[in-house]
Amino acid sequence: MRDQERQDDPGIADTQRAHWQATYAAHPRMYGTQPSEAARDAAADFRAAGARTVLELGAGHGRDALFFAREGFTVHATDFSATALGQLTAAARESGLADRVTATVHDVRDPLPLPDGCVDAVFAHMLLCMALSTREIRAVVDEAARVLRPGGLLVYTVRHTGDAHFGAGVSHGDNIYEHGGFAVHFFDADLIHDLAKGWHLHGVHAFEEGELPRRLWRVTQARR
């Protein structure tokens, strides 16, 4: 049995939830107001595919969710931090986008509180590479497929094993390493292709973001 098939650790999940709550409280809108490069690219893909509704998983304080709303999409944002979503909701109201954005506190380890086939696109910027086991990651992708309409797009980004922090810091097994209180699940190519089984894989694009810099993949795949 591969290491990433180990039993899930509820302790690290609780610790990470508390850490993110405290971080968002101490640093409101910590990622700024400009959208990520990944969101800009995803919006173009969503528009080309005729998408109108976007579900963002792990939306945080909403810089990308608000960008999607400004681009004309109807957005349902989820995150396990009520503090972050409070900041998102306030920003949507201040920006006149409240009618285009809804926010729900949700932990992706649980089934999505949405019906089958109800959204055109799902976006997750670095959500899947949080402190999730491989089994939990597979379950999140399965839930994304369930709520997507046929042909709908899933775009996600993850830090990968070529990142400078991979293999350093505190190891939690399953390619999860912790730095400064933040735990990251680093993806290899095998996991990317495993998660694409049953989907149409449109592409895997390498890019860099932030300090260090962080090395990521942006994955685009469509529900069959």
Phi, psi and chi 1 to 4 in degrees:
 res  aa     phi    psi   chi1   chi2   chi3   chi4
   1 MET       -  129.2  178.8  178.5  -68.5      -
   2 ARG   -67.9  154.7  -66.1  173.0   63.2 -170.8
   3 ASP   -58.4  -35.0 -177.4   47.6      -      -
   4 GLN   -72.5   -4.7   60.6 -102.5   45.3      -
   5 GLU   -92.6    9.5  -59.4  -60.3  -30.7      -
   6 ARG   -65.7  168.2   64.6  170.0  173.2   74.8
   7 GLN   -65.7  143.9 -175.3  176.1   -2.6      -
   8 ASP   -65.5  150.2  -54.4  -30.3      -      -
   9 ASP  -111.3  100.9 -179.2   -0.4      -      -
  10 PRO   -66.0  -23.8   24.5  -34.0      -      -
  11 GLY   -63.2  -45.9      -      -      -      -
  12 ILE   -66.3  -32.2 -168.0  173.0      -      -
  13 ALA   -63.2  -46.5      -      -      -      -
  14 ASP   -65.2  -40.9  -67.2  -19.6      -      -
  15 THR   -63.5  -43.7  -59.8      -      -      -
  16 GLN   -67.1  -38.5  -73.6  -64.4  -65.2      -
  17 ARG   -60.2  -46.8 -176.1 -175.6  -62.5  106.4
  18 ALA   -64.2  -38.5      -      -      -      -
  19 HIS   -64.5  -44.1 -176.6   71.8      -      -
  20 TRP   -68.0  -38.7  -81.3  101.5      -      -
  21 GLN   -57.8  -48.3  -77.7  -82.1   78.5      -
  22 ALA   -65.1  -38.4      -      -      -      -
  23 THR   -66.0  -45.5  -59.9      -      -      -
  24 TYR   -65.7  -34.1  -80.2  121.7      -      -
  25 ALA   -67.8  -39.3      -      -      -      -
  26 ALA   -78.2  -26.9      -      -      -      -
  27 HIS  -131.8   75.0  -54.2  -76.7      -      -
  28 PRO   -55.6  137.0  -23.4   34.6      -      -
  29 ARG    51.0   47.7  -59.0 -178.3 -175.2  179.3
  30 MET   -62.6  -23.9   58.9 -174.0  -73.3      -
  31 TYR   -96.2    7.0  -67.0  111.9      -      -
  32 GLY    83.1 -170.4      -      -      -      -
  33 THR  -107.7  -11.4   59.1      -      -      -
  34 GLN   -82.6  142.3  -65.2  -57.7  -53.3      -
  35 PRO   -68.4  157.5   27.3  -36.1      -      -
  36 SER   -72.0  157.5   65.2      -      -      -
  37 GLU   -57.9  -38.2  174.2 -172.8  -21.7      -
  38 ALA   -62.5  -39.3      -      -      -      -
  39 ALA   -67.4  -39.3      -      -      -      -
  40 ARG   -60.9  -45.1  -67.4 -178.7 -176.3  -83.9
  41 ASP   -66.5  -41.3  -69.6  -23.3      -      -
  42 ALA   -64.2  -39.5      -      -      -      -
  43 ALA   -59.6  -39.7      -      -      -      -
  44 ALA   -64.6  -41.8      -      -      -      -
  45 ASP   -65.3  -41.9  -69.7  -20.5      -      -
  46 PHE   -63.7  -42.9  -65.0  160.7      -      -
  47 ARG   -63.9  -42.8 -169.2  175.2  -62.1  107.0
  48 ALA   -63.4  -29.6      -      -      -      -
  49 ALA   -86.7    0.3      -      -      -      -
  50 GLY    78.7   20.6      -      -      -      -
  51 ALA   -72.6  145.9      -      -      -      -
  52 ARG  -122.9  -30.5  -64.3 -177.7  178.2 -179.7
  53 THR  -115.1  133.2   55.6      -      -      -
  54 VAL  -124.9  130.4  175.4      -      -      -
  55 LEU  -101.7  122.0  167.4   65.1      -      -
  56 GLU  -105.8  124.5 -177.2  177.9    0.0      -
  57 LEU   -96.3  131.5  -54.6  176.4      -      -
  58 GLY    69.1   48.7      -      -      -      -
  59 ALA   -72.7  -17.4      -      -      -      -
  60 GLY    59.7 -139.1      -      -      -      -
  61 HIS   -83.6    0.8   62.2   73.4      -      -
  62 GLY   101.0   16.0      -      -      -      -
  63 ARG   -60.3  -37.4   61.7  170.2  178.4  156.3
  64 ASP   -82.0  -38.9  -70.3  -21.4      -      -
  65 ALA   -58.8  -44.0      -      -      -      -
  66 LEU   -67.4  -36.2  -64.3  173.0      -      -
  67 PHE   -61.5  -47.5  165.9   71.1      -      -
  68 PHE   -58.4  -40.6  -70.5  134.2      -      -
  69 ALA   -64.4  -41.9      -      -      -      -
  70 ARG   -63.8  -28.9  -71.2 -165.2  -60.5  -89.7
  71 GLU   -80.1    0.4  -68.9  -67.1  -60.2      -
  72 GLY   101.4    1.2      -      -      -      -
  73 PHE   -84.1  151.2  -61.5   99.8      -      -
  74 THR   -89.0  127.5  -61.8      -      -      -
  75 VAL  -120.0  132.2 -177.0      -      -      -
  76 HIS  -111.7  113.0 -169.8  146.3      -      -
  77 ALA  -103.6  135.8      -      -      -      -
  78 THR  -127.5  151.4   69.6      -      -      -
  79 ASP  -164.8  155.7 -161.2  -79.6      -      -
  80 PHE   -86.9   -0.3   69.3  177.4      -      -
  81 SER  -101.6  110.1  170.3      -      -      -
  82 ALA   -64.6  -32.0      -      -      -      -
  83 THR   -62.0  -46.6  -59.6      -      -      -
  84 ALA   -63.1  -44.3      -      -      -      -
  85 LEU   -68.7  -28.0  -69.0 -174.5      -      -
  86 GLY   -63.3  -39.8      -      -      -      -
  87 GLN   -66.3  -40.4  -64.6  170.0   12.4      -
  88 LEU   -61.4  -48.5 -174.1  161.1      -      -
  89 THR   -62.1  -41.4  -59.5      -      -      -
  90 ALA   -64.1  -42.2      -      -      -      -
  91 ALA   -66.0  -37.8      -      -      -      -
  92 ALA   -63.3  -41.1      -      -      -      -
  93 ARG   -66.1  -44.3 -174.5  168.6   53.9 -110.2
  94 GLU   -64.9  -28.9  -66.4  164.9    5.1      -
  95 SER   -91.9   -0.5  -56.8      -      -      -
  96 GLY    73.2   26.3      -      -      -      -
  97 LEU  -113.0   10.6  -63.4  169.2      -      -
  98 ALA   -60.0  -28.2      -      -      -      -
  99 ASP   -77.8   -9.8   61.2  -26.7      -      -
 100 ARG  -109.8   -6.4  -57.0 -163.2   70.2   86.9
 101 VAL  -128.8  128.3  179.9      -      -      -
 102 THR  -119.9  150.7   59.2      -      -      -
 103 ALA  -131.9  137.3      -      -      -      -
 104 THR  -134.2  128.1  -57.9      -      -      -
 105 VAL   -71.0  121.9  176.4      -      -      -
 106 HIS  -156.5  136.1  173.7 -101.2      -      -
 107 ASP   -97.2  124.7 -170.7  -37.0      -      -
 108 VAL   -66.6   -7.8  -67.2      -      -      -
 109 ARG   -71.3  -14.2  -64.6  169.9 -177.2   83.5
 110 ASP  -104.3  155.9  -59.8  -37.2      -      -
 111 PRO   -58.4  146.4  -25.1   35.1      -      -
 112 LEU   -67.6  139.5  -73.4  164.1      -      -
 113 PRO   -83.6   50.4   33.0  -35.9      -      -
 114 LEU  -136.5  150.4  -63.8  170.7      -      -
 115 PRO   -76.5  166.1   26.4  -33.7      -      -
 116 ASP   -61.7  142.5  -64.0   -3.6      -      -
 117 GLY    59.0   33.7      -      -      -      -
 118 CYS   -99.6   -9.0   65.8      -      -      -
 119 VAL  -127.1  157.2  -62.4      -      -      -
 120 ASP   -90.6  -24.9  -60.4  -37.5      -      -
 121 ALA  -152.9  149.7      -      -      -      -
 122 VAL  -126.3  134.5  175.9      -      -      -
 123 PHE  -127.3  135.5  178.0   73.6      -      -
 124 ALA  -145.6  101.2      -      -      -      -
 125 HIS   -91.1  106.2 -176.9   33.0      -      -
 126 MET    62.8   15.8  -69.6 -154.9  -71.6      -
 127 LEU   -73.8  -43.7 -178.8  -81.6      -      -
 128 LEU   -68.6  -18.8  -67.2 -176.4      -      -
 129 CYS   -99.7   22.9   63.1      -      -      -
 130 MET   -78.1 -163.5  -64.8  -67.7  100.7      -
 131 ALA   -80.0   62.4      -      -      -      -
 132 LEU  -112.8  138.6  -60.7  169.2      -      -
 133 SER   -71.7  164.4   71.0      -      -      -
 134 THR   -59.6  -39.9  -61.6      -      -      -
 135 ARG   -60.9  -42.7 -172.3 -160.7   66.1   81.3
 136 GLU   -66.5  -38.3  -70.7  168.4  -26.7      -
 137 ILE   -61.6  -45.4  -68.2  167.1      -      -
 138 ARG   -58.3  -40.2  -70.5 -166.7 -176.0  104.3
 139 ALA   -65.3  -37.5      -      -      -      -
 140 VAL   -63.3  -45.0  175.3      -      -      -
 141 VAL   -64.7  -38.3  172.9      -      -      -
 142 ASP   -62.8  -39.8  -72.4  -14.6      -      -
 143 GLU   -66.6  -37.7  -85.4  -66.0  -79.2      -
 144 ALA   -60.6  -42.9      -      -      -      -
 145 ALA   -62.8  -37.9      -      -      -      -
 146 ARG   -64.4  -42.4 -179.5 -176.3   65.5   77.9
 147 VAL   -85.5  -13.0  -58.5      -      -      -
 148 LEU   -79.4  145.6  -84.5  169.4      -      -
 149 ARG   -72.1  158.8   62.7  166.4  172.9   77.9
 150 PRO   -55.0  131.4  -27.8   36.9      -      -
 151 GLY    86.0   -6.9      -      -      -      -
 152 GLY   -66.5  153.8      -      -      -      -
 153 LEU  -100.3  139.6  -67.8 -178.2      -      -
 154 LEU  -112.1  123.3  166.1   63.1      -      -
 155 VAL  -120.4  121.9  174.9      -      -      -
 156 TYR  -135.8  154.5   69.3   88.4      -      -
 157 THR  -123.6  146.9   66.8      -      -      -
 158 VAL  -146.9  148.9  -70.1      -      -      -
 159 ARG   -75.9  145.9  -67.5  172.9   75.2  175.3
 160 HIS  -121.4  178.7   57.9   70.5      -      -
 161 THR   -71.9   -3.4   52.6      -      -      -
 162 GLY   -88.5   -1.1      -      -      -      -
 163 ASP   -73.1  147.5 -172.2  -84.2      -      -
 164 ALA   -64.0  -25.3      -      -      -      -
 165 HIS   -85.6   -8.4  -82.2  164.7      -      -
 166 PHE   -66.8  130.2  173.8   65.2      -      -
 167 GLY    84.2    2.8      -      -      -      -
 168 ALA  -119.4  165.6      -      -      -      -
 169 GLY    81.8 -158.7      -      -      -      -
 170 VAL   -85.5  122.9  178.4      -      -      -
 171 SER   -88.0  132.5  173.2      -      -      -
 172 HIS  -110.4   12.5  -66.3  -79.8      -      -
 173 GLY    76.0  171.4      -      -      -      -
 174 ASP    60.8   31.3 -157.5    5.4      -      -
 175 ASN    62.5   24.5  -80.9   -8.5      -      -
 176 ILE  -103.1  124.4  -62.0  173.2      -      -
 177 TYR  -129.4  142.8  -66.8   88.0      -      -
 178 GLU  -112.0  130.9 -177.1  176.9  -23.1      -
 179 HIS  -130.6  127.3  -65.8  -96.6      -      -
 180 GLY    57.2   29.6      -      -      -      -
 181 GLY    91.3  -10.6      -      -      -      -
 182 PHE  -101.4  123.8  -65.5   98.4      -      -
 183 ALA   -97.3  135.7      -      -      -      -
 184 VAL  -128.8  133.9  176.2      -      -      -
 185 HIS   -95.7  111.8 -171.6  138.1      -      -
 186 PHE   -87.1  129.6  -66.7   90.0      -      -
 187 PHE   -90.8  143.0  -82.3   47.6      -      -
 188 ASP  -108.2  172.4   58.4   22.5      -      -
 189 ALA   -63.7  -33.2      -      -      -      -
 190 ASP   -62.1  -39.3  -73.2  -16.3      -      -
 191 LEU   -68.4  -40.0 -178.6   53.4      -      -
 192 ILE   -56.8  -47.5  -66.5  -69.6      -      -
 193 HIS   -72.6  -31.2  -70.6  -74.5      -      -
 194 ASP   -63.6  -42.0 -178.1   56.2      -      -
 195 LEU   -70.7  -17.5  -64.5  174.5      -      -
 196 ALA   -89.3   -4.3      -      -      -      -
 197 LYS   -62.9  129.7  -69.1  177.7  179.9  176.3
 198 GLY    87.6   -2.6      -      -      -      -
 199 TRP  -114.5  168.5  -62.2   71.4      -      -
 200 HIS   -93.9  111.7  -68.2  -67.9      -      -
 201 LEU   -82.4  113.0 -179.1   60.0      -      -
 202 HIS   -84.5  -32.3  -73.3 -170.8      -      -
 203 GLY   173.8  156.9      -      -      -      -
 204 VAL  -128.4  116.4 -179.7      -      -      -
 205 HIS  -119.0  127.8  -55.8  -81.5      -      -
 206 ALA   -83.6  141.4      -      -      -      -
 207 PHE  -156.1  172.0   69.7  103.7      -      -
 208 GLU  -125.1  152.3  -63.4 -179.5  -12.6      -
 209 GLU  -150.0  140.5 -177.3  179.4   85.3      -
 210 GLY    69.5 -163.1      -      -      -      -
 211 GLU   -74.2  162.7  -62.1  178.9    0.6      -
 212 LEU   100.3  -54.3 -165.6   61.7      -      -
 213 PRO   -84.3  162.0   32.9  -35.5      -      -
 214 ARG   -72.4  137.9  -65.5 -175.9  -66.6  -91.2
 215 ARG  -106.8  125.6  -66.8 -179.8  177.3  175.4
 216 LEU  -131.8  163.8  -61.3   97.8      -      -
 217 TRP  -115.7  139.2  -75.4  -37.4      -      -
 218 ARG  -106.1  119.5  175.8  170.5   56.0   85.6
 219 VAL  -109.4  131.0 -178.3      -      -      -
 220 THR  -121.6  123.6  -55.1      -      -      -
 221 GLN  -144.7  151.8   56.8 -166.1   54.9      -
 222 ALA  -115.6  142.0      -      -      -      -
 223 ARG   -69.2  135.4 -177.9 -168.6  163.8 -165.2
 224 ARG   -72.8      -  -67.5 -175.8 -173.6  -87.8
